[in-house]
């Protein structure tokens, strides 16, 4: 049995309380028996977690790829090689972009180039959604496998994603922050996740690339390097936002840092780097 010593945290999302509690509900979740050669074991025990390599997608070797930095304005992440960090400016020449998406990205670019902030939404406690869930960095993601579902929990603010191990999607799922994810195992080392039903409040990346409610994402989480790495292959399609499906990758490194730490976000998040931008999520009624 996997026991996670985690307190409940609640994120206040646009007037609706969305419980992101990884505590009591998961503390008694039984570990999924792992028949050798049939089901990959992404968790093991409470000491195992996974850390994403970076907050940018890795493009495929060829073919349509995600939004990348404008060559004239390279993105430099803080702490990289002693260089002055910069904010993201999207390459608007990427052929995957529908005209309206390009227009929205240009608004963000113009804001950044004018010296205004455009940080990823999670710094103000908003969920990244899917596929951007794989871009959560800095703190580890815990993976819990049970016979009926897989849970992925980003430690910061206890962002919880549910992947249901069933055969098909429900008819017309209600749009939500992480959508409806249906998963199955393949080849003894891979979890395949098919996600639809995503709301349009999220972005597909940290450049704030928008999408429509037609967004459809397929992810393949594959254990590799003697189970010390996870490689995630993404296929993203949205005929309302992109001219063609595109692909990307992410890598996770295995950590053994112990049980999940308690974390909050909104409390004390008054002014990120002294910038005034996305408002904090608010709730219009009490939980209890």
N, C-alpha and C positions, 0 to 999 in steps of 0.2 A: 504494500500500500504506500502510495506517495503522500507525504504529509508536508504541506507548504505552510510555514508559519508567517502568514501575511494578514495584516489588518485590512478591513474593507475600506475602499475609497470610492467616492462617488464623483463623477464628472458631471457638471451642469451644462447641458447642451441645448442652447437656444430655447429655453423655456420648458424643456422636457428633461426629467431626471433619467439618466441612463446609467444603470448600475454597472460599474466596472470592478466588481468585487471578486478577488481571486482567493478569498479566504475560506469561509466556512463551506461554501458550495463545492469547492474543489478539494478541501482538506481531506475529505473522505472518499474522493474519487479513486477507485481501484486502478492499479497499474494494469495495462493491457498485457496479457501473456504474449510473449513474442516467440512464435514457432521458428526455429532456426531456418534461415533461407526464405522466409515468407513475408515477414513484416519488419521493416527497419525500426530500430529502437532509437528515437530521437531524444529520449529523456533519461531513462535509467533510474535515477533517484533525484532527490531535491538538490543535490550539489551541482547538477549538470545544467548549463545554460548555453546560449549561443549569442555571439556578438557579431553584428553586421560589419562588413569591411568598410563601408562608406555610405554617404548619403547621396551618391550619384549612381544611376544605373550603369552597369557595364554594357556597352553596345555589343551586338553580335559581330561575328567575323565578317559578315556581308549581309546585304539586304536592308530593308527599312529598319531604322533604329530610333530610339527615343530622342527627345529634345536634349541637346548638348549646348555647351557655352558658345556664345558668339565669339568667333576667332579674334575679333577686334577687342574683345573685353574678356580675357581669360578669367575663369573662376579660380580663385586661390583660397583654399580653406585655411582657417586659423591654425597656426602652429606648424605649417608645412614649410620647412626649409628656411625659416627666418624671413620669409617674404611678407609683405604687407597684405593681409587678407582682403578679399573683395566680396561683394554680393553677386548673386547670379544674374547674368544677362543672357537671355535665350537667343539661340541662333534661329532667326525667323525664316531662313532659307531651307529649313528641313522640309522635304516634299511631303511628309506625312500630314502636314497641318492643313485643315480646312481654313478658308479665308477668315471666318469669324473667330476661330481659335488663334490664328495669327494676330488678329486685331487685339484680342484680349492680352496676348503675351506682349504686344508692343506697348500697351498701357503700363504693364508692369515694368518693362524695360525702361520706359521713359521715366517712371517714378524712381527707379534705382539710379539711373544716370543723372537725375536731378538731385541726388544725395539723400533720397528718402529711403526708409527701410522696406524690405520685402522678405522677411525671414519666413521659414516654413511655419505652417499653422500650429505645429505641436508645441512651439515655444510659448504659446498662449493657451495651451491645454485643449486644443481641438484635435480630433482624430485625423490621421492621415488618410484613412480609407484603404482601398485596394485599387491598384497594385502597390501603392506607396507604403503599405505596411512594411515592406522589406527594406525601406529606407530609414527606419528607426535605428538610430545609432547611439553611441555614448554609453548606454546602459543595456544590459543583456535582455534577451528574449528567452523565456522558459516555455518548453513544449510539453504538454501533458497528453498522453494517449490513453483513451478508455475504449471499451468495445463499441461505443456508439458515436463518439466524437473525439476530435483532436482540438485542444485549446492552445493557442499561442498568446502569450502574455508578455507584453513589453513592460519591464519593471517600472519605468517612469510613468507615474499617474495610473498604473495598473490598466493599461489599454488591453482589453481582452477580445480576442477573435475566436469565434466558434466555427469549426469545420465539421460538418455532419457526415458520418460514414453511412450514407444511404445511397439508393440507386439513382435517384433523379431529383430535380428541383420541384418545389411546390409550384402550382399554377399561379402566375402573377404575384410573385413575392412582393411584400410591401417594401419600398425603398428604405434603406438604412445605411448607417455610416460605413459598415464593413460588408454590407450586402449579405446574400445567402450563398454560403460556400459549401459545396458538396465534394467530398473527397473519397479516394480509393487508393489502395496500395498496388504497386506494380514492381515486378522483377526482384522483390526482396530488399530493395534499397531505396525505393522512391515512393513519395506521397504525391499524388496528383490531385490538384484542387481546382475546381471549376466554380467561378463566382459570377453571379448576376445580381440584379436587384439593388444596385448601388445608388444612393442619392446623389444629387448634383452639388452638394455643399463642399465636396472635397476636390482635390487636384490630383492628377496622376503622377506628379513629380514635385520636386522642390523648386521648380521654375514657375509654379502656379499655372500649369497647363490645365485648362478646364476640360470637362467631358460632358456627355449627355447621359440620360437614363438608359441608353442602349449599350453602355459599357459592358464588355464581357472579357473576363480575364481567366486565363488558364496558367497555373503555376505547377512546376515540377520540382519538388524538394528531394534532392538525391544525396544520400550519405556517400562520402568519398574520403580518400586519404586515411584509410584505417579508422573511419568514423570520427575523425578529428575535424572534418569540414562538412558543411552542407553547401551544395551548389543549387541555386534556384534559377531555373529557366522560365522566363515569362513570355507569354504571347498575349498581346493586348489588341482588341478590336473594338471600334466604336464608329459605325458608319456616319454618325452625326457629327463627329469631331475630327476623324482622321480619314485620309484618302485611301488608306490601306492598313491591314493589320501590321503590327511591328513587334519586334522581339527585343529582349534585354536579359541581363543576368545579374545576379547578386551572389556573394559568398558570405558564409558565416563561419566563424572559428569557434570551436568547442571550448568552453570555460568550465572550470570546477571551482567556483567561488563560494559555494554554500547556498543556503536557503535564500529565497527571494527577500529583498529588503523592503520595508514599508516605505511608501513614497507618496507625496502629494504634489500638486502642481499649482492650482489656483491660489492656495494660501501663500501669501507673501509675493506673488507674481504681480507686482504693482507696475513696474516700468522696465521692460526688458532692454538692457543696455541704454537706458535713458531715452528710448524711442517710444513714441506713441503711435501704435498701429492697431492691429486686430484687437477688438474688445474681448475681454474674458467671457467665457460662457456664463450665462445667467439662468437661474431657475425661478419660475413664477409660483411654485407651490412647494410645501415641505414634503420630505420623504415619508415622515411618520406622523 
